[in-house]
């Protein structure tokens, strides 16, 4: 698979999984009084926007969408539930989200570094924008610690 397709598929899968996780987290926090819910909702909206845009690029590149497997999603959902039950403070939730987003940032940085000379300009910019979005989320979440 060429670099353009690979990086857009990565953004699609990452944003789809992140949106799934944010939705589950918001559901688990539904009856709680956490201030962080607004930040999580903002992050969710951003990931949904990137997911939609990535899907359009996948269509343009004639690449079928691929999502994370059911086991990955179940593990994510159970992990979120466990964390919220154990400590649903805003700082604990922020720390959990920072860890997850940081893994996505690292993965995206590696993919960009490995393929940036082979990416078309618009796909490279999209990937860089996605990385910046993730980094901004980490900065916002650090304020909740």
Buried (B, 14 or more C-beta within 10 A) or exposed (E): EEBBBBBBBBBBBBBBBBBBBBBBBBEBBEEEEBEBBEBBEEBBEBBBEBBEBBBEBBEEBEBEEEEBEEEEBEEBBEBBBEBBEEEBEBEBBBBBBBEBBBEBBEBBBEBBEEBEEEBEEEBBEBBBEBBEBBBEBBEBBEEBE
